[in-house]
Amino acid sequence: MRKGCFLLGACGVCALAAATALADEHRSVKLDYLRLPGTEQCPSGEVFAADVASYLGYDPFSTAARVLLRVRVEPAPRQGLTASIELVGPDGTLAGRQVLSSGSPDCRQLAESLSLTAGLALDPPLQVATPGAAAAEKAAPVAEKLSPGPPLRLGMGVGAQGSVGLAPAPALGLQLEVELRRGNYSLILEGRADLDASTNLSPGPGSISAQLVTGSLVPCAHLSRRDTGLGGCVLVTAGAEQASASANLPGATHNVTPYLGLGGRVFIEFWPMDWLVLRTSIELDLPLIRTVVTVGGSDVWTTPPIGSTLALTGVMFLP
């Protein structure tokens, strides 16, 4: 098994042959290292750089270098972890690329393979400081057993939103959430409070207004690549809607109606840091209970059968 793993690592080095020549010419590279959510157990960029320097016997990293070494570590689509190494030339062209994978969420084996592969790409194999049997054991992660999967993360977020179709006029509101996330799936508990939204009655004098306060259970699926991602959610929402007409109108009603609704949401998310996600989303809301405002025994406003909400949310995950 270990012999096969070494051959896999050797093939990876061959795939980076062009990059090896490029790196050997410049002798220094600029490091761009990123861990995506679900890989916090993997080494930081500083630790990775120190490991590569240890293999090579010198520090190959410089912020002034013209060649870029780009490293990304992310959860595998089904199980374990994957990592990619790319060398980008001074003109922005891709000089070489190699992908490593492990079926285990324990990043120790993948981290050793990642550092060794980077070292082999930056210097000819015979010049690497740790050749031989020890290098063979570190050449590729061993993944023979099923593992429990990526860790569970807890996040807390706040957002601003605007909606149409849930009140007599477009409404602005505030959103708070608690999110549990594991790998490509999450469960969000979300609270929402809209500002009072009103519009004038037509025809006739007076106005009508409504305000919505709800809580939602939101299971989501995420598809992430590097530091961006997209996904979709289903919403189950319950709460209350307060709606009324001008008090000076004869027979005007003031109602507080239970709100129950279903919905769907799509979103795009960005990870400026591995503990912070910025998410913009749009959703469709389907009220199952519709609020009615009456004046003088006549209905003047009823909740439409469909509404939509646009939101911008930031979520911070605990380490």
N, C-alpha and C positions, 0 to 999 in steps of 0.2 A: 504493500500500500504506500509506504514512504517513498519507494523507488518511483512509483507512478506519479506521486505528488511532485517529486523533483523534476521528472520529465515534463510535467505540466508547467512548472516554473521556468524550465529551460526554453520551452516553446514560447512562453511570454516574452523572454528576453530576445529571442529571434525576431519576434514581431516588432520589437523596438530597435531593430538593427540600425535603421536610418537615424533614429533619435540618438542612439549611442554615439554615432559619428559626429552628430551635431553638438551633443553635449561635450564630447571629448575635445572638440575644437575650442569651445568657450570656457570649459572648466568650471563655470559657475552658472547657476540658474536662479531665477526668482521664483519663490514658492507661493502657490495659491492653493491653500488647503481648507477644505470645508467638510464638516460633519453634519449630515442632515438629521432631522428629528428621528429618534429611535436608535441612534448610534452614539449616545453620550458616553457609553462605556468604553469607546475607542479612544486612543491617545489624542491629545490636542496637537495642533500644528507644531508647537514648540518641542513636544516630546518626539514627534515623528522626525523633525529636522535633526534632533540630537541622535536618534537611532541611525539615520542615514549617514551622518557624519562619523559615527562610530564604526560602521561597516567600511566606509571609504578610507578612514584615517585622516581625513581633512574635512573642513566645512565647505560644501559646495554652494551654499545659499548666500545670495547677495541681493539686496533691494535694487541695486543698480544694474543687475544682469539683464541682458537683452533676450535671453531664452527663458521661457516660462515653463515651470513644472506644475501642472494642474492636477490636484488629487481630490477626489470626491469619494466619500464613504456614505452609504445609504442602506436602508433595509432592503432585503431581497423581496421580490413580489410575493413570494409564498412563505419562505422560511429562511432565516439566517440573515447574512449580510453580503453586500457586494461593494467592491472598491474599484475605481478606475484611475489610471495614471496616464496623463497625456503630456507630451513635450511639444511646445509651440515655438516655432522659430521666430527670429526677429521681425520677419515680415508678416507674422500672424498665421502662417500656414501650419497645419498639423504635421509634425515630423514623425510621430509615433504614438500608439495607444495600446494599452493592455488593461484587461479587466480580470480581477480576481474575485472569487466568491467563496463563501463558507456557509454550510448548513447550520452552523451554531451561532447563537447570539453572543457567545463569549468571544470578545474581539481579540484575545491575546494572539491566537494563531494567525488570524488575518492581518493583524498589525505587524507581526514579524515578517510575514510574506510581503507585505506592502513595502516595508523599509528595505528589505533585501532586493526586491524587484526594482525599486527606485535606484538603489546603489548600483545594481548591474546595468541599468540603463544609462547611468551617468559616467561609468567607467568600464573599460573592458573587463570581463570576468576575472582574468588572471591578476588584475590589480586590486581587486576587492580584498579588504582586510581579513575577511572570514570565509575563505573558500573551504571546500571539502565536505566532510560528513555533516558538520554542524550546519553548514549552509543548506545542505540537502534537506535536513529536517525542518528548516525554516522556509523552504522554497514555496510551499503552498499549504493552506490550512487543511486539516483533516476533518471531514464531516461525515462520520459514520452513524451517528445516533440522532434521533429526533430531539429537538430542543423546545423549551417552553415558549419561544418567540420573543419579540421585542418587548421592552419594559413598558409598564403602564405609567402614563404621565398625567399630571394634574395641571390644568391651566385655568386662569381667571381672566375675563375680558370685559371690555366696555366698548360700546359703539354708538354711532348716530345713524338715524334712519329717516327715510321719507316714504310715505305711502299714499296711494290713491285707491278709491273704491271702498274704503273701510269707514269713512266718515263723509259728511256732506261736502267737504272740501279737502284738498291735499293736506296731509298732516305730517308734522315732524315729531320725532320722539327719541327716547333714550333706551338703550338696550344693555343689559348686564347678563353675563353668562358664566357658568362653571363647566369646564370641559374635561372629560376623561378620554385619553387617546392612547391607543396601542397600535403601532404600525400604521396600516392604511385605514383604520376604522376609528370612529370616535362617537361618543354620546354626550350631547350638550343639554344642559338644563338652562333655559333661557327665560329671562323676565323682560317685559316690554311695557313702557308707559308712554303713550302719545299725548302731545299737547292738545288742548281743546281746539277743534277745527270748526269753523262756522262759515255760512254763506247766507246771502239774502234770499228771501222767498220771492219767487217770480211765478205768477203776478202777485201783486199785493205787498203791503208793508210787512216789516218784521223779519226775523231771521231764525235759522235752525242751527244747532251745533251738536257735536258729539265728541266723546273722548273714550279711548279704548285702553284698557289695562289687562294684560294677559301674561300667562306663563306657558312655555312650550317644552315638550320633550322632543329632541331633535337627533335621531341617529343619522350618521353621515358616513360616506365612503370617500376616500382620498386617493388621488393618483398624483404622486410627486416625482419630480425629476430634478435633481440638483437642488437649487434654492427656490424653485417655483413649483406650483401644483394647481390642480383643479379637482373638483368633486361635486357631489350632489347629496342632498339630504331630504328626508321626509319629516314633516312637522305635524305633531298632534298638539293642538292649542286649546286652552280653556281660560276663561276670565270673565270680564264684565265690560259692557259698553253703556256709558251714560249718554243719553240723547234728550234734547228738549227743544221747544220752540220759544220764541219771545214771550215773556210772562204777560205782556200787555195784550196779547192776542186772545180773543174769546175762545174758551174751550181748549187752550194749548195744553199739551201733556209734557210731563217730565218723567222719563223712563230710565230705569237701570235694568238692563236686560242681560241675562247670562249669555256669554259668548262661547261657542264651541265651533271649532273649525279644523280642517285638514289643509295641508299645503305641500308644495314641493319647492326646493331651493337648489340653485346652482351657484358655484362660487369659483373665484380664482384667489389663490393665496401666495404670498411672498414671504420668504424667511430672511430678513436682513441679518438676523443672528439666530443661533440654534435654539434659543430660548424665547424668541419673539416671532409671532406670525401676524402679518397684516392681511386682512381678508376682505374682499369686496364681493357682495352677493346680490342676487335678485331672486325674488320668490313670488309664487302665485298662492293666494289665500282663498280658500273656499269656505265661507261661513255656513255652518249647518243650522244655526239659529240666527234669524235676521231681525234687527231692531226696526221698529216702526214709530214714527213721530206723527201725531195727528193734531189738527187744528180745527175746532168746530165740528168734530166727528168725521172729518175727511183726512185721509192719509196724505201727508205732504212730503214725506221722505221715508224710504225703506232701504236698508243695507243692500247694496248690489250683490248679485250672486257670485261675483268674483272680484278680488282686489289684488294689488301687487305692492311689493315693498322693495326698496333699494337700500342697502345698508353698507356701512364701512365699519369694520370691527378690528380691534387690536387685542391679541391674547398673549399673556405672559405665562410661560410654563415654569413650574418649579424645577430646580435642578435634581 
